[in-house]
């Protein structure tokens, strides 16, 4: 590489979201997105949960592949705070079998109310079922479900455990230690030596 060439590298951008896709042949699948919002200053941290129903069925032919799509425009979006995430983690780690003994978590905002249900299932397929219902004050009830396979649930548990630090404390800022410059350090040493000589002479 020629060192005189102008660099075209793009600035580093943090990745703050993870998406899981579960389409099916019936068009009843869904997608789930987790987006981390670290705490900062007086603002509490959170993870935004967005769930979108499947919109179209994919198709694969000998010449082309059409991927399924999801209805993100009509997705259900909720803000999960530290305690919400802690309770979800209790289910993922086996402390509880479901959120609030199956009653779920209740959320209410100025324009909508929602219920989040999350439970461990054994039959007919092992995994974890997340079911979210949201009712806007002016609008129809929205309901989306997402089923975590065991490996996905394991990965999700690890992600949430790590994310709790940032939700609670934000992104740590490294404050550099103030060190004297070499010239300043030399001046200080010389001054100290001069004082020591004068003290001995006296």
LINWO-V587211 format. One record per residue. N is the residue number from 1. RES is the residue in one letter. OMEGA is omega in degrees with one decimal (NA if undefined). BURIAL is + if it has 9 or more other C-alpha atoms within 8 Angstrom, else -. Layout:
n | res | omega | burial
N | RES | OMEGA | BURIAL
N | RES | OMEGA | BURIAL
This chain:
n | res | omega | burial
1 | X | 178.7 | -
2 | X | -177.2 | -
3 | X | -179.3 | -
4 | X | 179.3 | -
5 | X | 178.8 | -
6 | X | -178.4 | -
7 | X | 178.0 | -
8 | X | -178.5 | -
9 | X | 179.2 | -
10 | X | 178.2 | -
11 | X | -179.0 | -
12 | X | 179.0 | -
13 | X | 178.7 | -
14 | X | 173.7 | -
15 | X | -174.8 | -
16 | X | -176.8 | -
17 | X | 176.6 | -
18 | X | -177.5 | -
19 | X | 173.1 | -
20 | X | -179.9 | -
21 | X | 176.7 | -
22 | X | 175.3 | -
23 | X | 172.6 | +
24 | X | -175.7 | -
25 | X | 179.7 | -
26 | X | -177.7 | -
27 | X | -178.1 | +
28 | X | 179.5 | +
29 | X | -178.8 | +
30 | X | 176.2 | +
31 | X | -177.2 | +
32 | X | 178.7 | +
33 | X | 173.6 | +
34 | X | -178.6 | +
35 | X | -176.5 | +
36 | X | 173.9 | +
37 | X | -177.3 | +
38 | X | 175.1 | +
39 | X | 174.7 | +
40 | X | -177.7 | +
41 | X | -179.7 | -
42 | X | -177.6 | -
43 | X | 177.8 | -
44 | X | 178.4 | +
45 | X | -179.3 | +
46 | X | 169.1 | +
47 | X | 177.9 | +
48 | X | 178.3 | +
49 | X | 179.0 | +
50 | X | -178.5 | +
51 | X | -177.6 | +
52 | X | 175.9 | +
53 | X | 176.9 | +
54 | X | -178.1 | +
55 | X | -179.0 | +
56 | X | 178.6 | -
57 | X | 178.5 | +
58 | X | -179.3 | +
59 | X | 178.5 | -
60 | X | 177.1 | -
61 | X | 179.9 | -
62 | X | -175.3 | -
63 | X | -172.4 | -
64 | X | 176.3 | -
65 | X | 176.2 | -
66 | X | -177.0 | -
67 | X | 175.7 | -
68 | X | 179.3 | +
69 | X | -177.0 | +
70 | X | -173.4 | +
71 | X | -178.8 | +
72 | X | 179.8 | -
73 | X | 179.6 | -
74 | X | -179.4 | -
75 | X | 174.4 | +
76 | X | -178.0 | +
77 | X | 179.6 | -
78 | X | 177.8 | -
79 | X | -179.2 | -
80 | X | 179.9 | +
81 | X | -174.8 | +
82 | X | -177.3 | +
83 | X | 174.6 | -
84 | X | -178.2 | +
85 | X | 179.1 | +
86 | X | 179.4 | -
87 | X | 175.6 | +
88 | X | 178.0 | +
89 | X | 177.2 | +
90 | X | 177.6 | +
91 | X | -179.0 | +
92 | X | -178.5 | +
93 | X | 175.3 | -
94 | X | 176.9 | -
95 | X | 176.1 | -
96 | X | 177.4 | +
97 | X | -179.9 | +
98 | X | 178.4 | +
99 | X | 176.2 | +
100 | X | 178.6 | -
101 | X | 177.5 | -
102 | X | -179.5 | +
103 | X | 179.4 | -
104 | X | 178.0 | +
105 | X | -179.3 | +
106 | X | 177.6 | -
107 | X | 175.0 | -
108 | X | 176.1 | -
109 | X | -178.2 | -
110 | X | -175.9 | -
111 | X | -179.0 | -
112 | X | 172.0 | +
113 | X | -175.8 | +
114 | X | 175.7 | +
115 | X | 179.4 | +
116 | X | 176.6 | +
117 | X | -177.5 | +
118 | X | -175.4 | +
119 | X | 175.8 | +
120 | X | -179.7 | +
121 | X | 177.2 | +
122 | X | -178.5 | -
123 | X | -5.0 | -
124 | X | 178.7 | -
125 | X | 179.3 | -
126 | X | 178.9 | +
127 | X | -177.2 | +
128 | X | -178.6 | +
129 | X | 175.0 | +
130 | X | -178.9 | +
131 | X | -177.5 | +
132 | X | 175.1 | +
133 | X | -178.6 | +
134 | X | -178.7 | +
135 | X | 174.3 | +
136 | X | 177.4 | +
137 | X | 177.7 | -
138 | X | -179.2 | -
139 | X | -177.7 | -
140 | X | 177.3 | -
141 | X | 175.5 | -
142 | X | 179.4 | -
143 | X | 179.6 | +
144 | X | 178.1 | +
145 | X | 177.2 | +
146 | X | -177.7 | +
147 | X | 177.6 | -
148 | X | 170.2 | +
149 | X | -176.6 | +
150 | X | -179.9 | +
151 | X | 177.7 | -
152 | X | 178.9 | -
153 | X | 178.6 | +
154 | X | 178.7 | +
155 | X | 180.0 | -
156 | X | 178.8 | -
157 | X | 179.4 | +
158 | X | 179.2 | -
159 | X | -178.6 | -
160 | X | 178.5 | +
161 | X | 179.1 | +
162 | X | -176.6 | -
163 | X | -177.9 | +
164 | X | 178.7 | +
165 | X | -178.2 | +
166 | X | 176.6 | +
167 | X | -177.8 | +
168 | X | -170.8 | +
169 | X | -177.6 | +
170 | X | 179.3 | +
171 | X | -177.6 | -
172 | X | 176.3 | -
173 | X | 180.0 | -
174 | X | 179.3 | -
175 | X | -177.3 | -
176 | X | 177.2 | -
177 | X | 179.8 | -
178 | X | 178.7 | -
179 | X | 177.7 | -
180 | X | 176.3 | -
181 | X | -179.1 | -
182 | X | -178.9 | -
183 | X | 179.2 | -
184 | X | 179.2 | -
185 | X | 178.7 | +
186 | X | 179.9 | -
187 | X | 179.5 | -
188 | X | -179.6 | -
189 | X | 179.6 | -
190 | X | 179.7 | -
191 | X | 179.2 | -
192 | X | 178.8 | -
193 | X | 178.7 | -
194 | X | 179.2 | -
195 | X | 179.6 | -
196 | X | 179.4 | -
197 | X | 179.9 | -
198 | X | 180.0 | -
199 | X | 179.0 | -
200 | X | -179.8 | -
201 | X | -179.2 | -
202 | X | NA | -
